[in-house]
């Protein structure tokens, strides 16, 4: 999958997110609450919270909103009943799909996600059935048109902060990190004034699968659309080469 394709897909996802910003902010608010409950309100001592804050900023959540969410969660720790759950399964033609959800009702979420797979002629699998096909990495995408820094300078900042890989594509730069180094690299780029299209710890497929059959494409898109519409779903990863 080309860097251009990744960049285009991320821009498309951000445009959809901008159109449903209220939903995105609600989802991020839940993630902030759970992260504070699990590790406390200080992002310097709570890696998961620092990741959520980075994701929130990448989705243009105002700093005041983030701060209010952290303070509210810190005072409401006992009332936070959400739980992270992950589902793995197959779409048409064996496309591997991982779904991360944050829910206060696992029965509801499991039923909705199973329905999304079934409607697209796919199926839920057992834990670990497809996750071995992905690598967990910190991924930062930067728009070349928006970046005022030379590629070599950008690369040195990223590598000095602990990045594993830096690649330049037609219209973007991609930086990959070990999950443990993501926060340091993200902070180094932010301190250097670099605007990021996307900055998150994600699951990157080791190989991508082409789909050419129109029916399979429609079925897969049906599953992805249903998952995208589910408020409990935090992230969806797949190995379809869009």
C-alpha positions as CSV (number, residue, x, y, z in Angstrom):
1,X,0.0,0.0,0.0
2,X,1.6,3.3,-1.1
3,X,2.2,6.2,1.2
4,X,0.0,8.3,-1.2
5,X,-2.8,5.9,-0.6
6,X,-2.3,5.9,3.2
7,X,-2.3,9.7,3.2
8,X,-5.4,9.9,1.0
9,X,-7.2,7.5,3.2
10,X,-6.3,9.4,6.4
11,X,-7.4,12.7,4.8
12,X,-10.7,11.0,3.8
13,X,-11.2,9.7,7.3
14,X,-10.5,13.1,8.8
15,X,-13.0,14.7,6.5
16,X,-15.6,12.2,7.7
17,X,-14.6,12.8,11.2
18,X,-14.9,16.6,10.8
19,X,-18.5,16.0,9.6
20,X,-19.2,14.1,12.7
21,X,-17.0,15.9,15.2
22,X,-19.6,15.7,18.0
23,X,-19.4,11.9,17.8
24,X,-15.6,11.9,17.7
25,X,-15.3,14.2,20.7
26,X,-17.7,11.9,22.6
27,X,-15.6,8.9,21.8
28,X,-12.4,10.7,22.8
29,X,-14.0,11.9,26.0
30,X,-14.7,8.2,26.9
31,X,-11.1,7.3,26.1
32,X,-9.8,10.1,28.3
33,X,-12.1,9.0,31.2
34,X,-11.0,5.4,31.0
35,X,-7.3,6.3,30.7
36,X,-7.5,8.6,33.8
37,X,-9.2,5.8,35.7
38,X,-6.6,3.3,34.8
39,X,-3.4,5.4,35.1
40,X,-4.2,8.8,36.7
41,X,-4.6,12.3,35.3
42,X,-1.0,13.1,34.6
43,X,-0.1,12.3,31.0
44,X,3.7,12.4,31.8
45,X,3.1,9.3,34.1
46,X,0.2,7.8,32.1
47,X,1.3,6.6,28.6
48,X,-2.2,5.7,27.5
49,X,-3.6,9.1,28.4
50,X,-0.7,10.8,26.5
51,X,-1.7,8.7,23.5
52,X,-5.3,9.7,23.8
53,X,-4.4,13.4,24.1
54,X,-2.2,13.1,21.0
55,X,-5.2,11.6,19.1
56,X,-7.5,14.3,20.4
57,X,-5.2,17.0,19.2
58,X,-4.9,15.4,15.8
59,X,-8.7,15.5,15.6
60,X,-8.7,19.2,16.5
61,X,-10.2,18.8,20.0
62,X,-9.6,22.1,21.8
63,X,-7.1,22.0,24.7
64,X,-9.7,23.4,27.1
65,X,-12.0,20.5,26.2
66,X,-9.2,18.0,26.8
67,X,-8.3,19.6,30.1
68,X,-11.9,19.6,31.3
69,X,-12.3,16.0,30.3
70,X,-9.2,15.0,32.4
71,X,-10.4,17.0,35.4
72,X,-13.9,15.6,35.2
73,X,-12.6,12.1,34.9
74,X,-10.2,12.6,37.8
75,X,-13.1,13.6,40.0
76,X,-15.4,10.9,38.7
77,X,-13.1,7.9,38.7
78,X,-15.6,5.6,40.6
79,X,-18.3,6.3,38.0
80,X,-16.3,5.3,34.9
81,X,-17.6,1.9,33.9
82,X,-16.3,1.6,30.3
83,X,-14.1,-1.3,29.2
84,X,-11.8,-1.8,26.3
85,X,-12.6,-4.8,24.1
86,X,-11.1,-6.1,20.9
87,X,-12.7,-8.2,18.2
88,X,-11.0,-10.0,15.3
89,X,-12.6,-11.5,12.3
90,X,-12.7,-11.9,8.5
91,X,-14.4,-9.9,5.8
92,X,-15.1,-11.2,2.3
93,X,-12.3,-13.0,0.6
94,X,-10.5,-13.4,3.9
95,X,-9.8,-9.7,4.6
96,X,-8.4,-9.5,8.1
97,X,-10.3,-7.0,10.4
98,X,-9.5,-5.9,14.0
99,X,-12.1,-3.8,15.9
100,X,-11.2,-1.9,19.0
101,X,-14.2,-0.8,21.1
102,X,-14.9,1.0,24.4
103,X,-18.2,0.0,25.9
104,X,-20.3,0.0,29.0
105,X,-22.3,-2.9,27.7
106,X,-20.3,-5.8,26.2
107,X,-23.4,-7.8,25.1
108,X,-24.7,-4.8,23.1
109,X,-21.4,-4.1,21.5
110,X,-20.7,-7.8,20.7
111,X,-24.1,-8.1,19.0
112,X,-23.6,-5.0,17.0
113,X,-20.1,-5.9,15.8
114,X,-21.2,-9.5,14.9
115,X,-24.1,-8.0,12.9
116,X,-21.7,-5.7,11.0
117,X,-19.5,-8.7,10.0
118,X,-22.5,-10.8,9.1
119,X,-24.2,-8.1,7.0
120,X,-21.0,-8.0,4.9
121,X,-20.7,-11.7,4.5
122,X,-17.9,-11.9,7.0
123,X,-17.5,-13.6,10.4
124,X,-16.1,-12.9,13.9
125,X,-13.1,-15.1,14.8
126,X,-11.3,-16.0,18.0
127,X,-8.8,-13.7,19.7
128,X,-5.5,-13.8,17.9
129,X,-7.0,-15.2,14.6
130,X,-5.8,-12.2,12.6
131,X,-3.8,-9.9,14.9
132,X,-0.6,-11.9,14.0
133,X,-0.9,-10.4,10.5
134,X,-0.4,-6.8,11.9
135,X,2.4,-5.0,13.7
136,X,1.6,-2.4,16.4
137,X,3.4,0.8,15.6
138,X,3.3,4.5,16.3
139,X,2.5,6.1,13.0
140,X,2.7,9.8,12.2
141,X,1.7,11.2,8.8
142,X,2.7,14.8,7.8
143,X,1.3,16.7,4.8
144,X,4.3,17.8,2.6
145,X,2.4,20.9,1.5
146,X,1.8,22.0,5.1
147,X,5.3,21.2,6.3
148,X,7.8,24.1,6.1
149,X,10.7,22.0,7.2
150,X,13.2,20.2,4.9
151,X,12.8,16.5,4.7
152,X,16.3,15.8,6.1
153,X,15.7,18.1,9.1
154,X,12.4,16.5,9.8
155,X,13.9,13.0,9.6
156,X,16.7,13.9,12.0
157,X,14.2,15.2,14.6
158,X,12.2,12.0,14.3
159,X,15.2,9.6,14.4
160,X,16.9,11.5,17.3
161,X,13.7,11.2,19.3
162,X,13.6,7.4,18.7
163,X,11.7,6.8,15.5
164,X,12.3,3.5,13.7
165,X,11.7,4.6,10.1
166,X,11.1,7.8,8.0
167,X,9.8,7.6,4.5
168,X,9.0,10.3,1.9
169,X,6.1,9.8,-0.5
170,X,4.6,11.9,-3.3
171,X,2.6,14.1,-1.0
172,X,3.4,13.0,2.6
173,X,6.0,11.9,5.1
174,X,5.4,8.8,7.2
175,X,7.2,8.2,10.5
176,X,7.0,4.9,12.2
177,X,8.0,4.2,15.8
178,X,7.9,1.5,18.4
179,X,4.8,2.0,20.6
180,X,7.0,2.9,23.6
181,X,8.8,5.6,21.6
182,X,5.7,7.2,20.1
183,X,5.1,9.7,22.8
184,X,8.7,11.0,22.7
185,X,8.7,11.3,18.9
186,X,5.3,13.0,18.8
187,X,6.3,15.5,21.4
188,X,9.6,16.3,19.6
189,X,7.8,17.0,16.4
190,X,5.1,19.1,18.1
191,X,7.8,21.1,19.9
192,X,9.5,21.7,16.5
193,X,6.2,23.2,15.2
194,X,5.4,20.3,12.9
195,X,1.7,19.9,12.0
196,X,0.6,16.3,11.8
197,X,-2.3,14.9,9.7
198,X,-2.4,11.9,11.9
199,X,-0.5,10.7,15.0
200,X,-1.5,7.5,16.7
201,X,-0.4,4.0,17.8
202,X,-2.1,1.8,15.2
203,X,-2.0,-1.7,13.8
204,X,-0.2,-1.8,10.4
205,X,-0.8,-4.9,8.1
206,X,2.3,-6.8,7.2
207,X,0.8,-7.4,3.8
208,X,-2.2,-5.9,1.9
209,X,-4.9,-7.8,0.0
210,X,-6.4,-6.6,-3.3
211,X,-10.1,-6.9,-3.8
212,X,-11.4,-6.7,-7.4
213,X,-14.8,-8.5,-7.1
214,X,-17.6,-5.9,-7.0
215,X,-19.8,-8.0,-4.7
216,X,-16.9,-8.5,-2.2
217,X,-16.1,-4.8,-2.3
218,X,-19.7,-3.8,-1.6
219,X,-19.9,-6.3,1.3
220,X,-16.6,-5.2,2.8
221,X,-17.7,-1.5,2.6
222,X,-21.0,-2.4,4.2
223,X,-19.2,-3.9,7.2
224,X,-16.8,-1.0,7.5
225,X,-19.7,1.5,7.3
226,X,-21.6,-0.3,10.0
227,X,-18.6,-0.3,12.2
228,X,-17.9,3.3,11.5
229,X,-21.4,4.2,12.6
230,X,-21.2,2.4,15.9
231,X,-20.5,4.8,18.8
232,X,-18.8,2.0,20.8
233,X,-16.2,1.4,18.0
234,X,-12.9,3.3,18.6
235,X,-10.8,2.0,15.7
236,X,-11.0,-0.4,12.8
237,X,-7.9,-2.0,11.2
238,X,-7.8,-4.1,8.1
239,X,-5.5,-5.3,5.4
240,X,-7.5,-4.3,2.4
241,X,-5.5,-2.3,-0.1
242,X,-8.1,0.4,-0.7
